[in-house]
């Protein structure tokens, strides 16, 4: 079998949905840490600090929360003003419970597992990768 027959969709949205459900099931408040510099991120500019934004996605804090394989979208109030939020899945850096900090930084996709949009049989473009020991992922709780 060729490498192309083993391609799978991104595992990141599945992890994200599972973690949000786990946090909700434990009666806590799920927060997403988002890289606001990723193209397609729609959040109020006033919420962005150092190209990051932390979003409360608890059911009581947002309306119409939808997490699919491409993006997280919902409507929330920022400084009393309703705002439609759209966050592509690659922009989500981490999900954690506000109360305890328990959660996880979402891992990068495994190279070769995600089909680029509109791709049929050609392999995905390879991006230069950092050596594994160069930088460890971390999670910082921002309050």
VEXKE-805559 format. One record per residue: residue number from 0; x, y, z of N, C-alpha, C in turn; residue in three letters. Coordinates in nm, 4 decimals, decimal comma. Last residue first. Example, Ala and Ser with C-alpha at 12.3 -4.5 7.8 and 13.67 -1.06 7.14 Angstrom:
BEGIN
(1; (1,2850; -0,2250; 0,7080); (1,3670; -0,1060; 0,7140); (1,2900; 0,0030; 0,7870); 'ser')
(0; (1,3190; -0,5690; 0,7800); (1,2300; -0,4500; 0,7800); (1,3200; -0,3300; 0,7800); 'ala')
end
This chain:
BEGIN
(142; (-0,4868; 3,4774; 3,3115); (-0,6105; 3,5178; 3,3811); (-0,6405; 3,6616; 3,3536); 'unk')
(141; (-0,3502; 3,2116; 3,1505); (-0,3607; 3,3568; 3,1458); (-0,4922; 3,3936; 3,2102); 'unk')
(140; (-0,1292; 2,9551; 3,1879); (-0,2613; 2,9997; 3,2243); (-0,2598; 3,1507; 3,2295); 'unk')
(139; (0,0481; 2,8013; 2,9369); (0,0540; 2,9060; 3,0375); (-0,0883; 2,9537; 3,0636); 'unk')
(138; (0,2020; 2,5184; 2,8295); (0,0718; 2,5776; 2,8514); (0,0848; 2,6776; 2,9643); 'unk')
(137; (0,4277; 2,4232; 2,5688); (0,3964; 2,4544; 2,7074); (0,2583; 2,5166; 2,7123); 'unk')
(136; (0,6485; 2,2151; 2,3728); (0,5228; 2,2882; 2,3917); (0,4993; 2,3151; 2,5410); 'unk')
(135; (0,9978; 2,2757; 2,3314); (0,8931; 2,1925; 2,3873); (0,7668; 2,2760; 2,3994); 'unk')
(134; (1,2202; 2,3038; 2,0714); (1,1245; 2,3791; 2,1508); (1,0157; 2,2851; 2,2003); 'unk')
(133; (1,4221; 2,1248; 1,9784); (1,4411; 2,2693; 1,9721); (1,3465; 2,3447; 2,0652); 'unk')
(132; (1,3981; 1,8549; 1,9544); (1,4450; 1,9041; 2,0840); (1,4545; 2,0559; 2,0892); 'unk')
(131; (1,3131; 1,8158; 1,6852); (1,2245; 1,7859; 1,7968); (1,2686; 1,8434; 1,9302); 'unk')
(130; (1,3858; 2,0920; 1,4649); (1,4273; 1,9659; 1,5275); (1,3446; 1,9417; 1,6528); 'unk')
(129; (1,1144; 2,2178; 1,2695); (1,2162; 2,2404; 1,3712); (1,2615; 2,1044; 1,4229); 'unk')
(128; (1,0678; 2,1726; 0,9186); (1,0318; 2,1449; 1,0573); (1,1481; 2,1755; 1,1495); 'unk')
(127; (0,9315; 2,3160; 0,6278); (1,0507; 2,2902; 0,7082); (1,0109; 2,2740; 0,8538); 'unk')
(126; (0,6625; 2,1270; 0,4883); (0,7139; 2,2518; 0,5426); (0,8392; 2,2209; 0,6222); 'unk')
(125; (0,5536; 1,9775; 0,1957); (0,6276; 1,9631; 0,3199); (0,6775; 2,0984; 0,3639); 'unk')
(124; (0,2286; 1,9438; 0,0611); (0,3570; 2,0120; 0,0603); (0,4242; 1,9983; 0,1964); 'unk')
(123; (0,0963; 1,6079; 0,0266); (0,0895; 1,7430; 0,0811); (0,2266; 1,8093; 0,0762); 'unk')
(122; (0,0965; 1,4405; -0,2965); (0,1280; 1,4461; -0,1538); (0,1240; 1,5884; -0,1027); 'unk')
(121; (-0,1914; 1,4136; -0,5110); (-0,0556; 1,4626; -0,4866); (-0,0278; 1,4706; -0,3374); 'unk')
(120; (-0,4516; 1,3397; -0,5563); (-0,3532; 1,2343; -0,5384); (-0,2128; 1,2842; -0,5076); 'unk')
(119; (-0,6126; 1,5819; -0,4689); (-0,6642; 1,4508; -0,5027); (-0,5603; 1,3425; -0,4781); 'unk')
(118; (-0,7087; 1,8668; -0,2817); (-0,6018; 1,7771; -0,3243); (-0,6620; 1,6417; -0,3586); 'unk')
(117; (-0,8910; 2,0411; -0,1723); (-0,8888; 2,0272; -0,3171); (-0,7808; 1,9334; -0,3683); 'unk')
(116; (-0,6929; 2,1105; 0,1115); (-0,8199; 2,1307; 0,0421); (-0,8023; 2,1182; -0,1085); 'unk')
(115; (-0,4661; 1,8388; 0,1948); (-0,4909; 1,9800; 0,1692); (-0,6222; 1,9967; 0,0939); 'unk')
(114; (-0,5171; 1,5905; 0,4337); (-0,5266; 1,6231; 0,2929); (-0,5480; 1,7722; 0,2764); 'unk')
(113; (-0,2982; 1,4938; 0,6857); (-0,4084; 1,5817; 0,6494); (-0,4044; 1,6114; 0,5011); 'unk')
(112; (-0,0763; 1,3373; 0,7239); (-0,2074; 1,2833; 0,7605); (-0,3229; 1,3690; 0,7142); 'unk')
(111; (0,1751; 1,4419; 0,6742); (0,1224; 1,3438; 0,5801); (-0,0139; 1,2902; 0,6150); 'unk')
(110; (0,2739; 1,4868; 1,0113); (0,2972; 1,5139; 0,8690); (0,2437; 1,4010; 0,7820); 'unk')
(109; (0,0231; 1,5270; 1,2462); (0,1292; 1,4363; 1,2040); (0,1503; 1,4596; 1,0550); 'unk')
(108; (-0,0359; 1,8539; 1,3705); (-0,0773; 1,7389; 1,2927); (0,0440; 1,6548; 1,2564); 'unk')
(107; (0,0716; 1,9339; 1,7040); (0,0680; 1,9591; 1,5605); (0,0168; 1,8346; 1,4914); 'unk')
(106; (-0,1443; 1,9069; 1,9929); (-0,0241; 1,8739; 1,9166); (-0,0408; 1,9128; 1,7706); 'unk')
(105; (-0,2694; 2,1497; 2,2122); (-0,2991; 2,0599; 2,1010); (-0,1731; 2,0342; 2,0199); 'unk')
(104; (-0,2184; 2,1274; 2,5498); (-0,1776; 2,1997; 2,4307); (-0,2005; 2,1041; 2,3150); 'unk')
(103; (-0,4860; 2,0595; 2,7747); (-0,3759; 2,0150; 2,6911); (-0,3470; 2,1146; 2,5805); 'unk')
(102; (-0,5827; 2,0519; 3,1164); (-0,6165; 2,0518; 2,9750); (-0,4972; 2,0077; 2,8958); 'unk')
(101; (-0,6212; 2,2322; 3,4139); (-0,6067; 2,1023; 3,3486); (-0,6554; 2,1114; 3,2048); 'unk')
(100; (-0,6729; 2,4643; 3,5438); (-0,5630; 2,4679; 3,4479); (-0,5421; 2,3349; 3,3777); 'unk')
(99; (-0,8885; 2,4882; 3,7134); (-0,7764; 2,4043; 3,7552); (-0,6535; 2,4155; 3,6658); 'unk')
(98; (-1,0697; 2,6764; 3,6044); (-1,0604; 2,6580; 3,7487); (-0,9343; 2,5838; 3,7931); 'unk')
(97; (-1,0571; 2,6588; 3,3242); (-1,0170; 2,7826; 3,3929); (-0,9883; 2,7579; 3,5406); 'unk')
(96; (-0,9241; 2,3901; 3,1511); (-1,0274; 2,4319; 3,2461); (-0,9774; 2,5544; 3,3216); 'unk')
(95; (-0,8173; 2,4272; 2,8051); (-0,7959; 2,3964; 2,9463); (-0,9139; 2,4449; 3,0291); 'unk')
(94; (-0,6490; 2,3907; 2,5006); (-0,7788; 2,3958; 2,5667); (-0,7560; 2,3529; 2,7116); 'unk')
(93; (-0,4382; 2,5545; 2,2565); (-0,4606; 2,4739; 2,3761); (-0,6049; 2,4873; 2,4211); 'unk')
(92; (-0,4371; 2,6715; 2,0007); (-0,3114; 2,6231; 2,0585); (-0,3338; 2,5273; 2,1748); 'unk')
(91; (-0,6023; 2,7079; 1,7100); (-0,6242; 2,6697; 1,8495); (-0,4956; 2,6061; 1,9026); 'unk')
(90; (-0,5467; 2,7392; 1,4430); (-0,5160; 2,8519; 1,5313); (-0,5338; 2,8176; 1,6791); 'unk')
(89; (-0,6419; 2,5152; 1,3061); (-0,4963; 2,5304; 1,3236); (-0,4567; 2,6446; 1,4175); 'unk')
(88; (-0,9271; 2,5709; 1,3097); (-0,8680; 2,4707; 1,3992); (-0,7161; 2,4862; 1,4126); 'unk')
(87; (-1,0157; 2,9170; 1,3020); (-0,9772; 2,7950; 1,2312); (-0,9059; 2,6988; 1,3273); 'unk')
(86; (-1,2677; 3,0761; 1,4598); (-1,1290; 3,0368; 1,4842); (-1,0996; 2,9092; 1,4054); 'unk')
(85; (-1,4839; 3,3401; 1,4949); (-1,4490; 3,2289; 1,4059); (-1,3004; 3,2005; 1,4249); 'unk')
(84; (-1,7533; 3,5045; 1,6478); (-1,6143; 3,4582; 1,6582); (-1,5962; 3,3392; 1,5652); 'unk')
(83; (-1,9500; 3,7939; 1,6461); (-1,9339; 3,6585; 1,5925); (-1,7854; 3,6199; 1,5913); 'unk')
(82; (-2,0452; 3,9657; 1,9386); (-1,9469; 3,9575; 1,8309); (-1,9406; 3,8135; 1,7793); 'unk')
(81; (-2,2115; 4,2100; 2,1352); (-2,2147; 4,0774; 2,0740); (-2,1224; 4,0747; 1,9523); 'unk')
(80; (-2,0736; 4,3916; 2,3995); (-2,1128; 4,3951; 2,2582); (-2,1033; 4,2543; 2,2001); 'unk')
(79; (-1,9679; 4,3868; 2,6563); (-2,1106; 4,4114; 2,6405); (-2,1609; 4,4125; 2,4975); 'unk')
(78; (-1,7034; 4,3130; 2,6162); (-1,7334; 4,4468; 2,6684); (-1,8789; 4,4850; 2,6409); 'unk')
(77; (-1,8278; 4,0772; 2,4134); (-1,6999; 4,1350; 2,4532); (-1,7290; 4,2791; 2,4910); 'unk')
(76; (-2,0172; 3,7870; 2,3871); (-2,0167; 3,9296; 2,4192); (-1,8778; 3,9687; 2,4682); 'unk')
(75; (-2,0312; 3,5654; 2,1022); (-2,0044; 3,5970; 2,2429); (-2,0075; 3,7473; 2,2619); 'unk')
(74; (-2,1027; 3,2958; 1,8938); (-2,1252; 3,4372; 1,9188); (-2,1056; 3,4601; 2,0676); 'unk')
(73; (-1,8819; 3,0712; 1,7161); (-1,9849; 3,1018; 1,8143); (-2,0042; 3,2529; 1,8176); 'unk')
(72; (-1,6720; 2,8109; 1,5941); (-1,7457; 2,9352; 1,5735); (-1,8548; 2,9482; 1,6787); 'unk')
(71; (-1,3830; 2,6580; 1,4905); (-1,4690; 2,6794; 1,6066); (-1,5408; 2,8105; 1,5796); 'unk')
(70; (-1,3224; 2,4590; 1,1915); (-1,3176; 2,5788; 1,2757); (-1,4064; 2,5669; 1,3981); 'unk')
(69; (-1,3103; 2,2075; 1,0627); (-1,2401; 2,3222; 1,0062); (-1,2231; 2,4376; 1,1044); 'unk')
(68; (-1,4632; 2,0163; 1,1854); (-1,3259; 1,9807; 1,1509); (-1,2456; 2,0968; 1,0932); 'unk')
(67; (-1,6404; 2,2125; 1,4328); (-1,6337; 2,1101; 1,3291); (-1,4876; 2,0854; 1,2934); 'unk')
(66; (-1,8200; 2,3329; 1,6810); (-1,6816; 2,2901; 1,6583); (-1,6859; 2,1799; 1,5539); 'unk')
(65; (-2,0170; 2,5932; 1,7811); (-2,0066; 2,4881; 1,6805); (-1,8585; 2,4581; 1,6586); 'unk')
(64; (-2,2391; 2,7628; 1,9853); (-2,1057; 2,7040; 1,9757); (-2,1085; 2,5878; 1,8771); 'unk')
(63; (-2,4568; 2,9463; 2,0220); (-2,4381; 2,8747; 1,8961); (-2,2959; 2,8208; 1,8793); 'unk')
(62; (-2,3084; 3,1703; 2,2511); (-2,4295; 3,1240; 2,1823); (-2,3872; 3,0535; 2,0546); 'unk')
(61; (-2,1364; 3,1568; 2,5700); (-2,1445; 3,1755; 2,4248); (-2,2788; 3,1281; 2,3726); 'unk')
(60; (-2,1538; 3,1050; 2,8388); (-2,0836; 3,2264; 2,7972); (-2,0977; 3,2565; 2,6486); 'unk')
(59; (-2,2679; 2,8634; 2,8922); (-2,3343; 2,9803; 2,9505); (-2,2716; 3,1118; 2,9026); 'unk')
(58; (-2,0887; 2,6858; 2,7733); (-2,2226; 2,7009; 2,7161); (-2,2942; 2,8251; 2,7685); 'unk')
(57; (-1,7591; 2,8180; 2,7409); (-1,8620; 2,7527; 2,8221); (-1,9990; 2,7819; 2,7609); 'unk')
(56; (-1,5368; 2,9260; 2,6225); (-1,6351; 2,8622; 2,5353); (-1,7389; 2,7819; 2,6146); 'unk')
(55; (-1,3416; 3,2005; 2,6432); (-1,4272; 3,1183; 2,7274); (-1,5337; 3,0586; 2,6360); 'unk')
(54; (-1,0282; 3,2428; 2,4970); (-1,1729; 3,2480; 2,4780); (-1,2429; 3,1508; 2,5710); 'unk')
(53; (-0,7493; 3,4399; 2,4707); (-0,8086; 3,3300; 2,5461); (-0,9598; 3,3477; 2,5396); 'unk')
(52; (-0,5174; 3,5128; 2,2188); (-0,6445; 3,5465; 2,2814); (-0,6949; 3,4209; 2,3519); 'unk')
(51; (-0,2137; 3,6585; 2,0988); (-0,2878; 3,5474; 2,1573); (-0,4196; 3,6008; 2,2125); 'unk')
(50; (-0,0500; 3,8709; 2,0307); (-0,0953; 3,7805; 1,9241); (-0,1659; 3,6554; 1,9756); 'unk')
(49; (-0,0482; 4,0180; 2,2727); (0,0722; 3,9486; 2,2251); (0,0378; 3,8397; 2,1240); 'unk')
(48; (-0,3867; 3,9943; 2,2945); (-0,2689; 4,0403; 2,3687); (-0,1510; 3,9540; 2,3251); 'unk')
(47; (-0,7107; 4,0751; 2,1937); (-0,5822; 4,0158; 2,1562); (-0,4698; 4,0798; 2,2364); 'unk')
(46; (-0,9415; 4,2103; 2,2388); (-0,9195; 4,0894; 2,3195); (-0,7817; 4,0278; 2,2956); 'unk')
(45; (-0,9563; 4,4105; 2,0517); (-0,9332; 4,4507; 2,1910); (-0,9049; 4,3311; 2,2818); 'unk')
(44; (-1,0302; 4,2857; 1,8201); (-0,8888; 4,3208; 1,8358); (-0,8571; 4,3614; 1,9797); 'unk')
(43; (-1,2484; 4,0095; 1,8441); (-1,2284; 4,1539; 1,8609); (-1,0813; 4,1848; 1,8858); 'unk')
(42; (-1,1771; 3,7638; 1,5916); (-1,2050; 3,7974; 1,7308); (-1,1883; 3,9481; 1,7436); 'unk')
(41; (-1,1220; 3,5430; 1,3609); (-1,2075; 3,6600; 1,3761); (-1,2453; 3,6735; 1,5232); 'unk')
(40; (-0,8736; 3,4030; 1,1679); (-0,9199; 3,4219; 1,3051); (-0,9992; 3,5523; 1,3115); 'unk')
(39; (-0,7700; 3,4021; 0,9111); (-0,9058; 3,3530; 0,9304); (-0,9591; 3,3677; 1,0710); 'unk')
(38; (-0,4268; 3,3327; 0,9795); (-0,5295; 3,3856; 0,8888); (-0,6650; 3,3208; 0,9139); 'unk')
(37; (-0,3042; 3,3762; 1,3064); (-0,3358; 3,2803; 1,2011); (-0,4443; 3,3398; 1,1118); 'unk')
(36; (-0,2797; 3,5459; 1,5178); (-0,2094; 3,5844; 1,3955); (-0,2383; 3,4885; 1,2795); 'unk')
(35; (-0,3909; 3,4438; 1,7451); (-0,4713; 3,5404; 1,6707); (-0,4055; 3,5836; 1,5404); 'unk')
(34; (-0,4003; 3,1414; 1,8654); (-0,3012; 3,2241; 1,7976); (-0,3775; 3,3180; 1,7053); 'unk')
(33; (-0,5772; 3,0829; 2,1675); (-0,5780; 3,0933; 2,0221); (-0,4641; 3,1822; 1,9747); 'unk')
(32; (-0,6962; 2,8715; 2,4085); (-0,5901; 2,9672; 2,3804); (-0,5695; 2,9648; 2,2292); 'unk')
(31; (-1,0168; 2,8331; 2,5438); (-0,9274; 2,8048; 2,4322); (-0,8215; 2,9121; 2,4265); 'unk')
(30; (-1,1683; 2,6881; 2,8313); (-1,1092; 2,8050; 2,7661); (-1,0193; 2,7570; 2,6532); 'unk')
(29; (-1,4453; 2,5596; 3,0076); (-1,3429; 2,5404; 2,9048); (-1,2988; 2,6736; 2,8431); 'unk')
(28; (-1,5046; 2,5279; 3,3414); (-1,5198; 2,6252; 3,2334); (-1,4092; 2,6071; 3,1293); 'unk')
(27; (-1,6646; 2,2326; 3,4863); (-1,5674; 2,3421; 3,4824); (-1,5854; 2,4250; 3,3555); 'unk')
(26; (-1,7999; 1,9936; 3,5179); (-1,8555; 2,1153; 3,5767); (-1,7601; 2,2337; 3,5776); 'unk')
(25; (-1,7145; 1,7794; 3,3789); (-1,6625; 1,7932; 3,5150); (-1,7047; 1,9249; 3,5796); 'unk')
(24; (-1,8210; 1,8188; 3,1297); (-1,8738; 1,7082; 3,2096); (-1,8278; 1,7151; 3,3550); 'unk')
(23; (-1,6507; 2,0264; 3,0371); (-1,7921; 2,0532; 3,0678); (-1,8506; 1,9456; 3,1579); 'unk')
(22; (-1,4149; 1,8753; 2,9999); (-1,4154; 1,9884; 3,0933); (-1,5585; 2,0220; 3,1341); 'unk')
(21; (-1,5061; 1,6920; 2,8054); (-1,4528; 1,6452; 2,9333); (-1,4568; 1,7559; 3,0379); 'unk')
(20; (-1,5697; 1,8667; 2,5915); (-1,6738; 1,7844; 2,6533); (-1,6306; 1,7360; 2,7915); 'unk')
(19; (-1,3146; 1,9673; 2,5370); (-1,4210; 2,0601; 2,5769); (-1,5326; 1,9820; 2,6455); 'unk')
(18; (-1,1879; 1,7269; 2,4610); (-1,1429; 1,7999; 2,5795); (-1,2479; 1,8988; 2,6291); 'unk')
(17; (-1,3298; 1,6563; 2,2272); (-1,3269; 1,5657; 2,3424); (-1,2867; 1,6393; 2,4696); 'unk')
(16; (-1,2772; 1,8741; 2,0568); (-1,4153; 1,8446; 2,0981); (-1,4173; 1,7564; 2,2223); 'unk')
(15; (-0,9926; 1,8452; 2,0379); (-1,0544; 1,9680; 2,0887); (-1,1961; 1,9414; 2,1383); 'unk')
(14; (-0,9634; 1,5957; 1,9160); (-0,9101; 1,6190; 2,0504); (-0,9763; 1,7401; 2,1146); 'unk')
(13; (-1,0852; 1,6596; 1,6736); (-1,1410; 1,5523; 1,7554); (-1,0925; 1,5655; 1,9001); 'unk')
(12; (-0,9214; 1,8557; 1,5620); (-1,0599; 1,8902; 1,6002); (-1,1249; 1,7848; 1,6889); 'unk')
(11; (-0,6665; 1,7016; 1,5372); (-0,6829; 1,8158; 1,6271); (-0,8288; 1,8496; 1,6602); 'unk')
(10; (-0,6317; 1,5152; 1,3430); (-0,6808; 1,4663; 1,4721); (-0,7122; 1,5810; 1,5685); 'unk')
(9; (-0,7220; 1,5509; 1,0010); (-0,6536; 1,6031; 1,1190); (-0,7157; 1,5486; 1,2471); 'unk')
(8; (-0,7708; 1,2450; 0,8150); (-0,8004; 1,3843; 0,8465); (-0,7260; 1,4236; 0,9737); 'unk')
(7; (-0,5099; 1,0458; 0,6664); (-0,6292; 1,0624; 0,7491); (-0,6524; 1,2114; 0,7704); 'unk')
(6; (-0,3551; 0,8264; 0,4419); (-0,3842; 0,9630; 0,4848); (-0,5148; 0,9676; 0,5622); 'unk')
(5; (-0,2895; 0,5831; 0,3365); (-0,2990; 0,5924; 0,4813); (-0,3306; 0,7328; 0,5303); 'unk')
(4; (-0,2542; 0,6007; 0,0669); (-0,3725; 0,5272; 0,1108); (-0,3915; 0,5343; 0,2622); 'unk')
(3; (-0,0096; 0,7286; 0,0379); (-0,1318; 0,8062; 0,0153); (-0,2558; 0,7332; 0,0637); 'unk')
(2; (0,1805; 0,5319; 0,0630); (0,1641; 0,6266; 0,1741); (0,0328; 0,7031; 0,1622); 'unk')
(1; (0,0426; 0,2234; -0,0700); (0,1210; 0,3462; -0,0773); (0,0921; 0,4340; 0,0434); 'unk')
(0; (0,0842; -0,1182; 0,0000); (0,0000; 0,0000; 0,0000); (0,0880; 0,1236; 0,0000); 'unk')
end
